[in-house]
């Protein structure tokens, strides 16, 4: 029996390309040949007030122009329709028993993991925020939430089996830094010696 599918974010539509409804694509997958095959159906992440909210797109064709992926979708036949999809994020259903892409996790795998910095627990992953530029891990640290960019330089290791995420955050992300604009303290008075 197959497990229920989970959502996997695979791309974002950047801008219209040409006059026939094509869109330049930013890939969030290391395996576009597997994810972007003709007939693939994508759930759209768009603002609720747009005409595309709650709809899906079916891929007709993926082409490459100057190293940039360009997608053609069924029912998107002109530049105006393509422009109405700019900034949409594409999600696909993936069965949870299907092999994962390297360095790709589902939200449910990350939420609840202990966040470690230098081997010391600093909090727990409360949720994942999916933004156009990058994902953010929301780490519950005591009584506050810390937004951690989910990039390999700051999150070098995710170990779902051990229930941990290793962080190497910049200074100030989890602690207060000394205020650089604070008034300098005068030096202590020197008493002359006799």
ZINOR-V293922 format. One record per pair of residues at least 6 apart in sequence whose ideal C-beta (glycine too) atoms are under 7 Angstrom apart, sorted by the first residue. I is the first residue (numbers start at 1). GAP is how many residues later the second one is. D is the distance in whole Angstrom. If there is no record, write none. Layout:
[[I	GAP	D] [I	GAP	D]]
This chain:
[[2	93	5] [2	95	6] [3	92	6] [3	93	4] [3	94	5] [4	92	7] [5	88	4] [5	89	6] [5	90	5] [6	88	6] [6	90	5] [6	100	5] [7	36	7] [7	84	5] [7	86	7] [8	83	7] [8	84	6] [8	86	5] [8	96	7] [9	19	5] [9	80	6] [9	82	5] [9	121	6] [10	18	5] [10	19	4] [10	25	5] [10	80	5] [10	81	7] [10	82	6] [11	14	5] [11	15	6] [11	16	5] [11	17	5] [11	18	7] [11	79	4] [12	14	5] [12	16	7] [12	75	7] [12	77	5] [12	78	7] [12	120	6] [13	10	5] [13	12	6] [13	72	5] [13	73	6] [13	74	7] [13	75	5] [14	10	4] [14	11	7] [14	12	5] [14	72	7] [15	8	7] [15	9	5] [15	71	6] [16	7	6] [16	63	5] [16	66	4] [16	67	5] [16	70	7] [17	6	6] [17	7	5] [17	53	5] [19	59	7] [19	60	5] [20	57	7] [20	58	7] [21	51	7] [21	55	4] [21	56	5] [21	57	5] [21	58	7] [21	60	6] [21	61	5] [22	48	5] [22	49	7] [22	50	5] [22	60	7] [23	47	7] [23	48	5] [23	59	5] [23	62	6] [24	44	6] [24	46	6] [25	44	4] [25	45	7] [25	46	5] [27	42	6] [29	6	5] [29	72	6] [30	71	5] [30	72	6] [31	70	6] [32	30	7] [32	37	6] [35	57	6] [36	23	6] [36	26	4] [36	35	7] [38	21	6] [38	22	6] [38	23	6] [39	19	6] [39	20	7] [40	19	5] [40	52	7] [41	15	5] [41	17	5] [42	14	6] [42	15	5] [42	48	4] [42	49	6] [42	50	6] [43	13	6] [43	48	4] [44	8	5] [44	11	6] [44	12	7] [44	13	6] [44	44	5] [44	46	7] [45	43	7] [45	44	4] [45	46	6] [46	6	5] [46	7	5] [46	42	5] [47	6	7] [51	33	7] [52	32	7] [52	33	6] [52	36	6] [57	16	5] [58	15	6] [58	16	4] [59	12	6] [59	14	6] [60	12	4] [60	13	6] [60	14	5] [61	11	4] [62	7	6] [62	9	5] [63	7	5] [76	6	6] [76	9	7] [87	45	6] [89	41	7] [89	43	7] [105	53	6] [105	55	7] [107	21	5] [109	51	5] [110	15	5] [110	18	6] [110	27	7] [111	14	5] [111	15	7] [111	16	6] [112	12	6] [112	13	6] [113	12	5] [113	50	6] [113	51	6] [113	52	5] [114	7	5] [114	10	6] [114	49	6] [114	50	5] [115	6	7] [115	7	5] [115	8	5] [115	9	6] [115	10	6] [115	24	5] [115	50	5] [115	52	6] [116	48	5] [116	49	7] [116	50	5] [116	51	7] [117	50	5] [117	52	7] [117	57	7] [122	17	7] [122	19	6] [122	45	7] [122	52	5] [123	16	4] [123	17	5] [123	18	4] [123	23	7] [124	15	7] [124	16	5] [125	12	6] [125	14	6] [125	40	6] [126	12	5] [126	13	7] [126	14	4] [126	19	6] [127	11	5] [128	7	6] [128	9	6] [129	6	7] [129	7	4] [129	9	6] [134	15	6] [134	16	6] [134	17	6] [135	15	4] [136	11	5] [136	12	6] [136	13	6] [136	14	6] [137	11	4] [137	13	5] [137	18	7] [138	7	5] [138	9	6] [139	6	7] [139	7	5] [139	9	6] [141	33	6] [146	27	6] [146	28	6] [148	6	6] [148	7	7] [148	19	6] [148	21	6] [148	25	7] [154	13	6] [154	14	6] [154	15	6] [155	10	6] [155	12	6] [156	10	6] [156	12	6] [157	9	4] [158	7	5] [171	6	6]]
